[in-house]
């Protein structure tokens, strides 16, 4: 898989910066996730006004087996999809569904509020909501002249 890095003409500069910083996982030299495993959940990342929403497909993964963490602007999603218990005499004629551990990491922009990230899991879709920091408003400082 090759990664095409090109200028996105017509997008505001902030959107270009966001897509460059936020829109790609931490990668190895060949464009694959740095810690690629047998499988990795597919992920959508969307910007919605005052937040980013990350959705990852994790069907068959016990929600208790998923961990979401944040360290130095890197959001990590890891977990383990257990193999189905099978009868000792059973054999597969076809096995396409992967199982085992996974780990995905995404670099987040400095504008996120890491203290208020929330996550939920419904119908096999992990949703992580990452709010943006409130923009600081200019404040006028009154000069004390009562000396």
Secondary structure by P-SEA (a helix, b strand, c coil): cbbbbbbbccccaaaaaaaacccccccccccccccccccccbbbbbbcccbbbbbbbbcccccccccccccccbbbbbbbbcccccccccccccccccccbbbbbbbbcccccccbbbbbbcccbbbbbbbccccccbbbbbbbccc
